[in-house]
Amino acid sequence: MWPLLAFSVATTAIALERVFYLAYHNLRLDDLEEQVGQYMRNNDLDGARQYLSGLTKRRMGARILLVLVNSSKLSEHRIEKAVETEAATCINSLENGFNFLTALGSLSPLTGFLGTVSGMIGAFKSIAEATEVNAQIVANGIYEALITTVFGLIIAIIAMIAHSVFSHIVDKFTADVEKSCSDLITELVTSTES
């Protein structure tokens, strides 16, 4: 039962930390893309740089787009590489803890089933030691067996739901980054060619 308590505390802590982390780092990109695109159309990369620099603390998208703007003098391929590297760093920080949620989601039911086996062993031991068998003798063992299974499954459900929701948020952000960066690189290349 103690491992399940540790798993439940760890699952709750990781899930709450990720909620606060994702809420703190605004993952919207549409407003940034619009504003940076406007700066690019006006050939004001310094303005774009200044605008994005003020937002990099709380906005992952601003960090990525700032790399794009700072790499504007490079070739299209090198801009894409620089943006991909920064995006990978940002996405890795967003996915921090996801592997632990997966591990906890897998280990919790197994630990619960281990408690089930332990409880059933206790129940059968009580039966073997008793001279007269009644329901009270096996009740504690069966109770332990069922309660550990339930807690293991609850922890796993919470961990897997949290992992799925967080993965969806990060996947959406990744798709938005790819689209926004592709659009802005095209606009940047087009404006420098003309």
N, C-alpha and C positions, 0 to 999 in steps of 0.2 A: 504493500500500500504506500510506503514511503517514496518509492521511485515515482509512482503516479502523482503524488503531491508535488515532487520536484518537477515533473514534466508539465503539470498544470501551471505551476508558477512560471516556468520558462516559456511556455506557449503564450501565456497572458502577457508577460513582459515583452517578448519579441513582437507580438501583434500590436500592442499599444505603442511601442517605440516606433514601429513602422508607420502606424497611423499618424503620429505626431510628425515624423520626419517627412512623410509625403504631403501632409497638410502644410507644413512650414515651407516646403519648396514648391511654390506654385508651378504646376506643370503645363499651364496654358501656353500656347505658342502662336495662336492666330493673331493676337494683338501685336506681338513682337515682330512677326513676319510682315504685317501691314506697315508698321512704323519704319522698320529697317528698309523695306521696299521703297517707301516714300523717300527716305534719305538717299537711297541709291539712284532713284529716278532724278533727284535733284543734284546728283554728283557730289553729295556731302557725306563722304565716308567718315570724316572726323566727327560730324554730328552723330552718325550712327554709333561710332565708337564710344562717344561720351554718353549717349543714351543707354547703351547696353552696359557700360561699366558701372553705372549707378544701380543696376538691377541684378548683378551677378551673385550677390549674397543669398538672395531668396529664390532666384529663378534659374533653374538648370538650363532652360532654353536660351537664356541670355548669355550664359557662358559659352554655349555651343555656337551661337550666332556671332559672338564677339570673336571667336577664333576664325570664323568665316570672313568677317570684315577685316581682321588683322592680317589675314592671308591673301587679301585681294590682289596683291601685286604678283602673286605666284601663278603658275599655270593652273588650268582647270583641274587637272588630275591631282596636283599637289594640294590644292584647296580642299578637294574631296577627301584626300587622305588625312589632312589636318583635322577636318571636321569629324571624320569617322573616329579618329583617335580620341578626341575630346568627348564625343558622344558615347563612346564605349566606357570611358572613365566615369561619366555621369550616370550611365545606366547601371554600371557595376555598383556604384554607391547607392542607387535606388533599390537594387536587388539584394543588398546586404541583409543577411538573416533568412533569406528564402530557403536556403538549404537546411537550416536548422528547423524551420517549420515543416519541411518535407520529412526530415528525420524523425521529428517528434510525432508527426502524423502516422508514421510507419511503426515506430517503437511503442507507442501508447497502447494500441490494441494487443500487441504481443505481450506486453507487460501485464495487461489486464487478463489475458488468457493464462499467463503464468500464475496469477492470483487465483484464477478459477481452478487450475490444477491443484494448487496448494490447498485451497479450501476443500476440494473434494477429497484430497489425501487426509486432511484433518477430520472430515466427516467419516470416512471409512475407518480411520484409526479409532475414533470414538466408538463406532459400532463394534470394532474388534475387541476393544477393552471392556465393553459393557456386558453385564450378565443379562440384562433385560433391555431390549431395544425399544425406544419410543422416538417420537418426532423431535423432542427437545435435544436429544443426543446429537442428531445430525444438523439441527437448525443453524448453529453457529458456523459450521463448515460451509453449508450451502449459502448462507448469507454472505460470508466472505467471498465465495466463488462468484456470486452474482454481482455484488457491489463492485468488485475490482473490474469485472468485465464491462459493466456500465460506465464506470469512470474512464477506463481506457478508451472506450468507443467515443465518449463525449469529448475527451481531449483530442482524439484523432479528428473528429468532425470539425471542431473549432480550428485546429491547425490547418486542415485542408481547405476549409472555406476561406480563412485568412490568406493562405497562399494563393488560391485562385483569384480572389478579389485583387490582391496586390499585383499579381502577375498581369491581370487584365489592364490595370492602370498603367503599368510600366510598358506593356506592349502597345497600348494606345499612344503613349508618349513617344515611343520609338518610331511608330508609323508617322506621327505628326512631324517629328524631327526630320525623317527622311524626305517627306514631302516638302516641308518648308525650306530645307537646305537645298534641295534640288531646284525648287523654284527660284530661290535667291541666287544660287550659283549661275543659273541660266540668265537671270536678269543682270547679274554682275558682268558676266562674259559679254552679253549683248551690249551693255552700256559702254564697256571698254573698247569694243570693236567699232562702235559708231563714233 
